[in-house]
Amino acid sequence: MRNEAYIVNEMKEAACYVSLDFKGDLERSWKGTRGERRESYLGGGGIAKDYVLPDFHTRSQGVVRDYDPAQASRAKRLAVGESSEDVLTLRNERFTIPEILFNPSDIGMRQPGLPELVLESLRCLPHGLWPGLLANILVVGGNSLLEGFTKRLHEEITKLVPDSCIVRVMRPPNPITTTWLGGANMVRHGHLDSLAVTKQEYEEYGSSWLTRKFATGLGS
C-alpha cells in the first residue's frame, strides 16, 4: 500500500460508520481463536466491505463495494501482478476507528468522549439553561457525516442528562462549511463590537473581562 495519509482519510470517510451496537458488531466481525475462521467472519458478517485502492491511472479515488467471499478467495490465489486491482478488506476497522470519538480510552487517551464533553460544558452553566441547550445541539465537521454519528451522540447524551430534558441533535446540510459561514456572517454583523472582545481588551483585562462584558451586558 502507498503510505499516503489522504488515502486513509478517504477510506475513513467512505467506509466507516459509528456503531449503535459496538459489542454486537465486534462479535460479528471476530474471526475466532487461532486457526479458526467463524462463519460470520468468512461471510463478512454484514460488516466487511472491500475498498479498491486508486491506481492513479484509471481512477484517482478509491471505491467501496460489498465484500464478496468468492472474489476474496480468488484474489488470494492470484500471483503478484496478476490482479488489476489493489483491494483492502475492511472489517472491524469500519466502526472501531470512529468509536475513538466516544471512547478515547480505547487507544490510551486520558480524556472524555464527546458525550461527556457536552456534559462538562453544561456543568459550567446554570441548570435553568440546560433544557434549551440540550434541545438545540448542532454538530458540525466532517466526522458528523459518518453514518450513525448523530443517533449515537443523541443516545449517549440522553443517558447522561436528567430525564426531564429533551435532547435533540441536528446536523446542517453542509456541516463542513457551516462553521466558517457562521463566522463570516458574524463579521458582517452591524453590532460586532458588542459581540466580541478585542485582543487589546483581553491583554489589558484578562479572561475576567469576558465574564464582565457578556454576563453584565456591558458591551451592549
Secondary structure as GFF3:
##gff-version 3
##sequence-region A 1 220
A	DSSP	alpha_helix	5	15	.	.	.	ID=ss1
A	DSSP	alpha_helix	22	29	.	.	.	ID=ss2
A	DSSP	alpha_helix	39	42	.	.	.	ID=ss3
A	DSSP	beta_strand	49	52	.	.	.	ID=ss4
A	DSSP	beta_strand	63	66	.	.	.	ID=ss5
A	DSSP	alpha_helix	69	77	.	.	.	ID=ss6
A	DSSP	beta_strand	87	90	.	.	.	ID=ss7
A	DSSP	alpha_helix	93	99	.	.	.	ID=ss8
A	DSSP	three_ten_helix	104	107	.	.	.	ID=ss9
A	DSSP	alpha_helix	114	123	.	.	.	ID=ss10
A	DSSP	three_ten_helix	127	129	.	.	.	ID=ss11
A	DSSP	alpha_helix	130	134	.	.	.	ID=ss12
A	DSSP	beta_strand	137	138	.	.	.	ID=ss13
A	DSSP	three_ten_helix	142	145	.	.	.	ID=ss14
A	DSSP	alpha_helix	149	160	.	.	.	ID=ss15
A	DSSP	beta_strand	169	170	.	.	.	ID=ss16
A	DSSP	alpha_helix	178	187	.	.	.	ID=ss17
A	DSSP	alpha_helix	192	195	.	.	.	ID=ss18
A	DSSP	alpha_helix	199	205	.	.	.	ID=ss19
A	DSSP	alpha_helix	208	216	.	.	.	ID=ss20
###
